[in-house]
Amino acid sequence: IGFAKSLAEEVRGSGVQVMTVSPGGVDTRMLAQTPFRPAMGTDEVARVVGWCVAEAPDAMNGSDVEVFG
């Protein structure tokens, strides 16, 4: 996250945005091996990433988007 914030400052004003996405419990094989119940599927996280790429406003440059389902 720190690297992304630094990079966002370097590219500010260039038309490039830098963001990170931090998902919570996602239904994956790795999580299936734990006692934790997944809160969302990979498709839901992918939709958030797609929104960040296509629609996130410039004011979100350098942001971390937390997704917990």
N, C-alpha and C positions, 0 to 999 in steps of 0.2 A: 504494500500500500504506500509505503514511504517513497519507493522508487517511482511509482505511478504519479504521485503528487509532484515530485521533482521534475519528472518528464513533462507533466502537464504545464508546469511553469515555463519550461524551455520552449514548448511549442505554442504557447498562448499567442493568439493573434494570427496564427498561420492557417487556420481553418481545420486543424487537426485537434481532435479531442482525445484525452486519455482518461479511461475509467477502469475501475476494477469491479468485479462482481464476486461477492462472497456468499455462496449458498449455504444453507443449513443442511439438514438431513435430506439427502437425495437418494431415491431408490436405485441403488447400485449393488453390484455383487459384494463390494467391500462392506457396505453398511449391513447387508443381509447376514454377515458373519458376526454381528454385534447384537446386543439386546435392545438397541435403539430402533424405534419405529420411524421409517422415512416419512417426511412431511410432504414431499412433492416428487414428481418424476423429472427425468432429465429434460423432457420436452418443455416443462414449465420454466426451467432455468434458461433453456435455449431461447424461449420467447422473450425473456427479460434481456438477454444479451442482444437479441435482434432489435428490441426497442432502443437500447442504448446506442446501437450502431445507426439506426435510421431516424430516431425521433428525439433523442435526448437534447435538451436545450444547451446552448453554449455555457450557460451558468453552471452546468454540472461538470465541467472540465475539472479533473482531479478528484472526483468523487468516488467513494466506495459505495456500491449499491448492495445492501444486505437483503437476501431473499430467504425467508424462513418458512414459506408455505402456509 
